[in-house]
């Protein structure tokens, strides 16, 4: 049975809403409970709200800004009923998350994927390849994380599942050499998208920086017309640690997008808000499961609707 793209999208939205259940309980349900407890809007109410936001892995900085904006909105709009603040809170979070701008790739594009081990980088690459192949693009994967044991073999499994070509070399090979070969294959096949797995070692930032710089030089020299994207894979279940990783990687790489995995079943989904606010890096894709269609483009409005259980 062929399932339409719209049916997949709607199923994903329903699963997102279900998957954010724990985050919704931690965040929007608890904020609603706080607002019901207070009969008037005062400093004690705002302090209690800020504590709930911090506990939802939104972080001190972002939580503080949300509460301050909520204070201002209450003053400007002369809000007197605490429960009315819930709608104001939803509007502030939605504004903070930004608009539903479509993530457009032009042909050809080289996409560098980075992230520490264990965050779901390999599976995300396989699902990205599947997603863009379903969009009609010809996709090639480059196994350029050559120092992690069995990384290429794991990526080969996902490339086969997605039905796309994988370019790989022996373990320990020069990552830039793998990318060079993959660019040659992409040119020969007229590929639209080249997805490159890159190392996620942060224990030696200088080595990582040098490796990425070398890969970028190869891309600039061999594929100058290609759009270049650098996406960082983060695990939503790690909460504030994911924000720390975002800060570390943006210090050594020109990250211009986030792939947030394992968003289903975690109470720490509020980290999406913190990443957008504190790093100003858009979340491009979110993952809510292990299936091939369980990685989809991120929609701020869908996220906020699911977070607050809005229709």
C-alpha positions in Angstrom: 0.0 0.0 0.0 1.4 3.4 -1.0 1.1 6.0 1.7 1.0 9.6 0.6 3.4 12.3 1.8 0.4 14.1 3.4 -0.6 11.0 5.3 2.9 10.5 6.6 3.0 14.2 7.7 -0.3 13.9 9.5 0.7 10.7 11.2 4.0 12.4 12.3 2.1 15.3 13.7 -0.1 13.0 15.8 2.9 11.1 17.0 4.7 14.3 17.8 1.8 15.3 20.0 1.8 12.0 21.7 5.6 12.0 21.9 5.7 15.3 23.7 3.4 14.0 26.4 6.0 14.0 29.1 7.4 17.4 28.1 3.8 18.8 28.0 3.2 17.4 31.5 6.5 18.9 32.7 6.0 22.3 31.0 2.5 23.4 29.9 0.5 21.3 32.4 2.6 22.5 35.3 2.5 26.1 34.2 -1.3 25.8 34.0 -1.4 24.3 37.5 0.7 27.2 38.9 -1.6 29.8 37.3 -4.6 28.1 38.8 -3.1 28.2 42.3 -2.7 32.0 42.3 -5.6 34.4 42.7 -3.6 37.4 41.6 -0.6 38.2 39.4 2.4 39.1 41.6 6.1 38.4 42.0 5.5 35.1 43.7 3.5 33.8 40.7 6.3 34.8 38.2 9.0 33.2 40.4 7.0 30.0 40.5 6.6 30.1 36.8 10.2 30.6 36.2 11.1 27.6 38.4 8.7 25.4 36.3 10.3 26.6 33.1 13.9 26.0 34.4 12.8 22.5 35.5 11.5 21.9 31.9 15.1 22.2 30.6 14.5 25.6 29.0 17.4 26.9 31.1 18.0 30.0 33.2 18.6 32.5 30.5 15.7 31.6 28.3 13.3 31.0 31.2 14.2 34.5 32.6 13.5 36.1 29.3 10.1 34.3 28.9 9.0 35.4 32.4 10.2 39.0 31.8 8.3 39.2 28.6 5.2 37.7 30.4 5.5 40.4 33.1 5.6 43.1 30.4 2.7 41.6 28.5 0.6 41.5 31.7 1.3 45.2 32.4 0.7 46.4 28.8 -2.5 44.4 28.4 -3.6 44.9 32.0 -4.1 41.2 32.5 -5.6 40.6 36.0 -6.6 36.9 35.8 -3.6 34.5 36.3 -5.2 31.8 34.1 -5.3 34.3 31.2 -1.5 34.3 31.3 -1.5 30.9 29.7 -2.5 32.2 26.3 0.1 35.0 26.6 2.8 32.4 27.5 1.9 30.3 24.4 2.2 33.5 22.2 5.6 34.3 23.7 7.0 30.8 23.1 5.7 30.7 19.5 7.2 34.1 18.8 10.5 33.0 20.3 10.5 29.8 18.1 10.1 31.8 14.9 8.1 31.2 11.7 7.6 28.1 9.7 10.1 28.9 7.0 10.5 26.0 4.7 14.0 24.6 4.6 14.9 24.7 0.9 17.9 23.0 -0.7 19.1 23.8 -4.2 20.7 21.3 -6.4 23.4 20.4 -5.8 23.9 20.5 -2.0 26.6 19.1 0.2 25.3 18.5 3.7 27.9 17.9 6.5 26.4 16.0 9.5 28.2 16.2 12.8 27.5 15.3 16.4 29.0 13.3 19.3 28.7 9.5 19.3 25.4 8.1 20.6 23.1 11.0 19.6 21.7 9.2 16.6 23.9 10.6 13.9 24.1 7.5 11.7 20.4 6.8 11.8 19.6 10.5 11.1 21.7 10.4 8.0 19.9 7.3 6.8 16.5 8.9 7.4 17.6 12.1 5.8 18.6 10.2 2.7 15.3 8.4 2.7 13.4 11.7 3.2 15.1 13.5 0.3 14.9 10.5 -2.0 11.1 10.5 -1.4 11.2 14.2 -2.4 12.6 13.1 -5.8 16.3 14.0 -5.1 19.2 11.7 -6.1 21.2 11.2 -2.9 24.7 9.9 -2.2 26.1 9.4 1.3 29.8 9.8 2.2 31.1 7.7 5.1 33.7 10.3 6.3 33.6 9.4 10.0 36.5 7.0 9.4 37.9 6.8 12.9 34.9 5.4 14.8 34.9 1.7 14.7 32.3 0.1 12.4 30.9 3.6 11.5 31.0 2.9 7.8 29.4 -0.5 8.2 26.6 0.9 10.2 26.0 3.6 7.7 26.0 1.1 4.9 23.1 -0.7 6.5 21.1 2.6 6.5 22.2 3.5 3.0 20.8 0.2 1.8 17.6 0.7 3.7 17.2 4.1 2.0 18.2 2.7 -1.4 21.0 5.2 -2.0 24.7 4.9 -2.9 27.3 5.0 -0.2 30.9 6.0 -0.8 33.3 4.6 1.8 37.0 3.7 2.3 38.9 1.6 4.8 38.7 2.5 8.5 41.2 5.1 9.4 41.3 6.7 5.9 41.6 10.4 5.5 38.0 11.8 5.8 38.7 14.5 3.2 39.7 11.7 0.8 36.3 10.0 1.3 34.6 13.3 0.6 36.7 13.9 -2.5 35.6 10.4 -3.9 32.0 11.1 -3.0 32.1 14.5 -4.8 33.4 12.7 -7.9 30.6 10.1 -7.7 28.0 12.9 -7.2 29.3 14.7 -10.3 29.3 11.6 -12.4 25.8 10.6 -11.3 24.4 14.1 -11.4 23.4 13.8 -7.7 21.3 16.5 -6.1 22.4 15.9 -2.5 25.6 14.6 -1.0 25.3 13.8 2.7 28.7 13.5 4.5 29.0 11.8 7.9 31.8 13.6 9.8 33.5 12.9 13.1 32.0 14.1 16.3 35.1 14.1 18.6 35.1 17.0 21.0 37.9 15.9 23.3 40.3 17.6 20.9 38.6 20.5 19.3 41.6 21.5 17.3 41.8 18.2 15.5 38.1 18.4 14.8 38.4 21.9 13.5 41.4 21.0 11.3 39.5 18.0 9.9 36.4 20.0 9.1 38.5 22.8 7.6 40.2 20.2 5.3 36.8 18.8 4.2 35.5 22.3 3.5 38.6 23.1 1.4 37.9 20.0 -0.7 34.3 20.9 -1.2 35.1 24.5 -2.1 37.7 23.4 -4.6 36.0 20.4 -6.1 32.3 21.4 -5.8 32.2 25.2 -5.8 28.7 25.5 -7.1 27.2 23.3 -4.4 25.1 24.8 -1.5 26.8 23.8 1.7 24.9 23.0 4.9 26.3 21.9 8.3 23.8 20.2 10.5 24.5 19.2 14.1 22.7 16.2 15.6 21.6 16.5 19.2 19.8 14.1 21.5 16.8 15.7 23.1 16.9 13.3 26.1 20.1 14.9 27.3 18.4 18.2 28.0 20.9 20.9 29.0 23.8 18.7 27.9 22.5 19.1 24.3 22.7 22.9 24.7 26.3 22.5 25.9 27.1 20.4 22.8 25.5 23.0 20.6 27.7 25.7 22.1 30.8 23.6 21.8 30.2 22.6 18.1 29.3 26.1 17.0 32.7 27.1 18.4 34.5 24.9 15.9 32.1 24.6 13.0 29.8 26.8 11.0 26.7 25.0 12.2 23.6 26.4 10.5 21.0 23.9 11.5 20.0 21.3 14.2 18.7 17.8 13.9 17.0 17.0 17.2 16.6 13.2 17.8 14.7 11.2 20.4 12.1 13.9 21.1 9.5 11.3 21.8 9.1 10.1 25.4 11.4 12.7 27.0 10.4 15.3 29.5 13.2 17.5 28.3 11.7 18.7 25.0 11.8 22.2 26.3 15.5 22.2 25.2 14.2 23.1 21.7 13.2 26.5 22.9 16.6 27.1 24.7 18.6 26.1 21.6 16.7 28.4 19.3 16.9 31.3 21.8 20.4 31.0 23.1 22.2 29.7 20.0 19.9 31.3 17.3 20.3 28.1 15.3 17.2 26.8 13.6 16.0 23.3 14.3 15.7 21.8 10.8 14.6 18.2 11.6 13.2 16.3 14.5 13.1 12.6 15.2 10.4 10.8 17.2 11.1 7.1 16.6 13.2 4.5 14.8 11.3 4.2 11.5 12.4 5.6 8.2 9.7 8.2 8.2 10.3 9.2 11.8 12.6 12.1 10.9 10.7 15.1 9.5 11.2 18.8 8.9 10.6 20.9 12.1 7.7 23.2 12.3 7.7 25.7 15.2 4.0 26.1 15.1 3.4 22.3 15.2 5.8 22.0 18.1 4.1 24.8 20.1 0.6 23.4 19.3 1.8 19.9 20.5 3.5 21.4 23.5 0.4 23.2 24.7 -2.0 20.6 23.4 -3.6 23.1 21.0 -5.8 22.0 18.2 
